Amino acid sequence: MTSSNRLRLTRRNTLTCGVGLASAFAISNARAAGGVVTVYSADGLKDGKPNWFDTVFAAFTKKTGIRVRYIEAGSGVVVNRVLAERANPQADVLVTLPPFMQQAAARGVLAPVKPAGIEQIPAVTRSAHDLWFPLVNNYACWIYNTKELKAPPANYETLLAPAFRNRLQYSTPGQAGDGTAVMLEVVHQMGGADAGFAYLKKLQANNLGPSSSTGRLAGLTDKGEILVANGDVQMNFAQMRQYPDIGIFFPAGPHGRRVSMALPYDIALVRNAPHGDHGRRLIDFLLGREAQDTVYELARGFPVREDVPASGPTAARLKQIMDGVTIWSPDWRTVLASIDADISRWHHVTGT
């Protein structure tokens, strides 16, 4: 883990003069070649100052001369844009949450790629066909206003209390990855689809309204316009630097356990990308040890490589946040098979 808040690109001081000149010449050529790589991404990794995306993108441009063009929206929104552009792709790299990345893979808009050091990323966490990889590990959560509430709501039943009428909001399933996670996690916590959707119907009485983005809910919670919102650990922990009056919590289900769904940011190369070579280089860079070493301190999330040690104050704080929380990892193939029907059912029961 680097001790500074910058990603530093270093060279060995023991290079011979000839090798040093050759390296400088190669870097000069890369910069001269320039170019651009376009990233469509779900929100979260650009939150806070400094943030991970700004830092690693700047380091990538310094190293390669390739500029990063960044476009951000909700998880489902960026995938729908890639699908709409499949005849004339505009994006090179896609970053989004499950099940939307798996949906993109199933619809044939992703291209295989083999980043260096792939063996350091557990096979169970990535595509069997090298179509997508975890970029930053992450987990679903809820947030609350720490000034107006003495303690977070203890369980899902508490969220139904009249005190939260129009003071609670969660992002829309099908548009936002975190909102889709709420739907899936509630079904899991309640023990099945019927009980889960019955709960969501009740919760709608308190829901302020739809939101295509989860990120904006943190500011509303911090200001006290709402008291409770959904989120994810990485994004909300990063946002705490800007919004000090939000806290992370995990409501208990009927069984009394606090459960969180694994919700990694996944990364992929878009099929027939206009700058595919640049996209491959960016993916390789972001999954490399140098960039992953900064995930704890800058992204405020969890690295995906097994060779990155969990050290430093941020890693310790994240461990504390997750203490006592059971992690649930869905079978995304099963989720994908029913996701459209589930989203339609959500709209039906909530009347939205």
Secondary structure as UniProt FT lines:
FT   TURN            13..14
FT   HELIX           17..33
FT   STRAND          36..42
FT   TURN            45..46
FT   HELIX           52..64
FT   STRAND          67..73
FT   HELIX           75..84
FT   TURN            85..87
FT   STRAND          93..96
FT   TURN            98..99
FT   HELIX           100..106
FT   TURN            107..108
FT   STRAND          110..111
FT   TURN            116..117
FT   HELIX           118..120
FT   HELIX           123..125
FT   TURN            128..129
FT   STRAND          133..137
FT   STRAND          139..145
FT   TURN            146..148
FT   TURN            156..157
FT   HELIX           158..160
FT   HELIX           162..164
FT   TURN            165..167
FT   STRAND          168..169
FT   TURN            173..175
FT   HELIX           177..190
FT   HELIX           193..203
FT   TURN            204..206
FT   HELIX           216..223
FT   STRAND          228..232
FT   HELIX           233..239
FT   TURN            240..242
FT   TURN            244..245
FT   STRAND          246..249
FT   TURN            254..255
FT   STRAND          258..262
FT   STRAND          265..270
FT   TURN            271..272
FT   TURN            274..275
FT   HELIX           276..286
FT   HELIX           289..292
FT   TURN            293..294
FT   HELIX           295..299
FT   TURN            306..307
FT   HELIX           313..322
FT   TURN            323..324
FT   STRAND          326..328
FT   HELIX           332..350
//
